[in-house]
Amino acid sequence: MVQAYILIQTEVGKAASVASEISAISGVTQAEDVTGPYDVIVRAEARNVDELGKLVVAQIQAVEGITRTLTCPIVHI
């Protein structure tokens, strides 16, 4: 299982609706609107890195109002 944080920038005023829509996507375990340089932080999980990439590109980035994403896979050192 691969887990990651996905940091999202949105259009002005869209953070709450983006977080709400993303929280309904399968593989997303948490989606919160926040303050700071990013507007939404998502925690997601997938079976492998390829599935994680598909989740981000095909589903999360397709949500209207998103302008940029940064995916940060969790590592256990």
N, C-alpha and C positions, 0 to 999 in steps of 0.2 A: 504494500500500500504506500502510495506517495501522497504526501500532504503538502500544501503550500498556502502562503498568504498572497493574495492578489490585491495590490494597491491600485485604486482607481481614481482618476480625475474625471469630473463630469462637467457638463455645461452648468452655468450659474442657475441655481434653484432646482436642480434635478437630483441632488444626492439622495433625498428620501425616497423618491420614486424608483431610482435605480437600485438602491439597496433592497427595497421591497420586492421588485421584480426578480432580482438575482437570487434572493433567498428561496424562491420557489424552484430553482433549477436543481435537478438531481446531481448530487456530488458536492453541492455547496452545503457546508455544515453551519456556517454563520456568515451574516452580512450586516455590517453596521455602518451608518453614516457617522463621520467623525469631522473634527476640525483640523486644520493644518494644511500642509502642501497637498494632501490627498483628501478626497471627499468621502470615499467609501473604502472600507477594508473588509475583504472577504477571506474566509478560511474554507478551503476546498480539499477534497481527497479524490483520488482515482487509483485504479489498479496499477498503472505504470506511468512513466513520463509521457509516452505517446498519448495515452488517454487524457492525461492532464492538459496537454497541449490542445487536444481537440475540444475539451471542455472550455478552455479559455477562448480559443479562436472562434469556434463555431457557435458557442452558446452565450458566453459572458460578453464578448465584444460585440455581439449582435444586439445587445440591449440599447435602445434608443437613449441618447443623452450622454453616453460615455465618449470621452475624447482621448483618453490614454490609459493603458494598463501597464503594470509592472508586476511580474510573477516572481515570487520568492519561495522556491522549494525549501521545505524544512529538512535540515540535515541533523543527524545524531552523531556527534563526534565523541 
